[in-house]
Amino acid sequence: MYDVVIIGGGITGASIAYELSKYKLKVALVEKENDVACVTTKANSGIVHAGYDPKPGTIMAKLNVLGSKMYKELAPLFHVHYSNIGSLVVGRKEDEAKVLELYQRGLENKVEDMAILRGEEIFKIEPNLNKDISIALYAKSAAVVSPWEMCLAFAENAVRNGVKLYLSFKVTSIKKERDSFFVESSGTILKTKMIINAAGLYADEIYNMVLDNKEDGFTIVPVKGDYYLLDKEEGKNVNHVIFQTPTKLGKGVLVSKTCHGNLIVGPNAITIEDKEDFGVDEKSLDYIRNMANLTTNKINYRNNIRNFSGLRAKILNYDDFLIGESKVKGFINFAGIKSPGLSAAPAFGPYAKEILEGMGVKFVKNEDFKITPLPKFFKDMSIDEIEEKIKENELYGRIICRCETVSEGEIVDSLHRPIPCLSIDAVKRRCNAGMGRCQGGFCGPKILEIMVRELHVTPKDVLQDKDGSNIVLEYTKGGLAHEEI
Ligand SMILES: Cc1cc2nc3c(=O)[nH]c(=O)nc-3n(C[C@H](O)[C@H](O)[C@H](O)COP(=O)(O)OP(=O)(O)OC[C@H]3O[C@@H](n4cnc5c(N)ncnc54)[C@H](O)[C@@H]3O)c2cc1C
């Protein structure tokens, strides 16, 4: 019997699992996909917001500001790519009042290190912005981070410290009998005292599984945001995260350097019905380019390397995170985790602990708890470190992904870490192979061969991403040169 089953292996569930692994509790983390960080956590802007945007007094405001502070310490500890580049909310004359209002809101939310910049002060630090911009709210504490690396760091550390991870475990029913829940997926049943619902877009459906009266539930509507991800050449255009003055429609289209030095432009916000619709359409891309042109007209969109979209899990008619023990005793919701959920994520774990303490759970320290950082990327190592690594293992001397300088040693390591790595995209999330200019065009087939060799599978077993996305459909033994690798 588990003490806690956490449903959802995005950054919310992973952060909570990590925190609980510091204590002597029996915890399971279950995820419907074949890897963690596979849904909203992998498709967002990657910004650690400073915290001036959420309404004062909301859970969102409190956890955003706290989470943002926690990143500063945690990201380097985990070797997660994070860069405290700061953000600017830019506006024109007509936006003055709104920008100053945001500044005030930031003060109320206790955001540190903010300033209002005007005229030349702005162009001194951001020379490529359009010259009709006259005011900016500068928030030094804002940062950019790799969301999937952070999620992996939480999840891997949780697993190393005793949390049991179930992948490809889609919860299809939950039954409650007296003080226990029975969580089911394809015939496997986990018995647990408590459940934490961190199922993102499906948190409403998971909650409905335990409700007698569905009217006590909530509805999640997906709000889609599309993006351009551009080559590192374009990353040089800006030094900070540049937001436009928010409107009723949201934070607007941002232009930012990513933590790996690319340029990200987007998102828009369109309410849709289908929680699995990740398509990117031309109309949205035109809108994004037109909006971003109001910030800077220096971007060369011919250097685009990928478009993608992410879905925000918005609760209908509710504008905060919905966090806490629900009407069903022992069942905790972490629902409606839309933006700034990534920024707040490090604070979710301690917050979940507080809730569980309030429910009477006793926390006894796990004396064996230890943090293991993610392996350092080859491209971040010094020459001495590289030489040392190659001496240890010659596979580090073979570059497989030329765009991102990822060695075979890193790919092999990714395949043997605590969380099974079963797809080319899972390798990408672990070591950046395929993330660059050619988007896996050159290294994809080589990675497939390495996976075949290391995982003792056939090429037909290797997935691009989700279950069913097999790359090779027909294969004759000897058809691949993987023995030569
Ligand atoms: C366009 C966009 C831009 C954003 N930009 C930012 C930003 O810059 N900064 C910021 O702070 N926030 C941002 N966010 C918000 C942030 O991405 C989310 O708050 C965060 O990723 C939510 O993580 P999560 O773990 O709650 O959800 P998810 O990552 O979606 O994880 C939920 C998990 O639950 C699993 N699951 C669902 N149903 C089941 C089931 N039946 N059984 C088992 N598992 C199940 C899913 O497969 C999924 O892996 C953005 C969001 C979007 C969409």
The ligand as an ORCA input file, in Angstrom:
! r2SCAN-3c Opt
* xyz 0 1
  C       2.027     27.970    -24.456
  C       2.459     27.876    -23.026
  C       3.448     28.710    -22.538
  C       3.815     28.659    -21.203
  N       4.873     29.396    -20.774
  C       5.238     29.349    -19.484
  C       6.347     30.085    -19.022
  O       7.087     30.675    -19.783
  N       6.603     30.095    -17.696
  C       5.824     29.434    -16.819
  O       6.065     29.550    -15.625
  N       4.821     28.649    -17.232
  C       4.521     28.573    -18.545
  N       3.520     27.790    -18.993
  C       2.840     26.923    -18.041
  C       3.646     25.652    -17.757
  O       4.105     25.082    -18.943
  C       2.742     24.682    -17.010
  O       2.243     25.342    -15.865
  C       3.445     23.422    -16.553
  O       4.183     22.831    -17.581
  C       2.387     22.456    -16.051
  O       2.989     21.251    -15.692
  P       2.100     20.048    -15.209
  O       3.014     19.029    -14.679
  O       1.029     20.538    -14.303
  O       1.343     19.556    -16.531
  P       1.883     18.551    -17.659
  O       3.263     18.840    -18.038
  O       0.855     18.547    -18.729
  O       1.876     17.167    -16.912
  C       0.696     16.469    -16.608
  C       0.984     15.006    -16.835
  O      -0.142     14.221    -16.455
  C      -0.196     13.110    -17.322
  N      -1.530     12.529    -17.294
  C      -2.680     13.072    -17.763
  N      -3.688     12.201    -17.635
  C      -3.184     11.084    -17.053
  C      -3.739      9.827    -16.687
  N      -5.022      9.529    -16.908
  N      -2.924      8.890    -16.110
  C      -1.607      9.160    -15.902
  N      -1.027     10.338    -16.264
  C      -1.811     11.288    -16.828
  C       0.147     13.711    -18.679
  O       0.548     12.743    -19.612
  C       1.225     14.713    -18.315
  O       2.533     14.195    -18.493
  C       3.156     27.778    -20.333
  C       2.188     26.912    -20.841
  C       1.871     26.934    -22.182
  C       0.911     25.939    -22.727
*
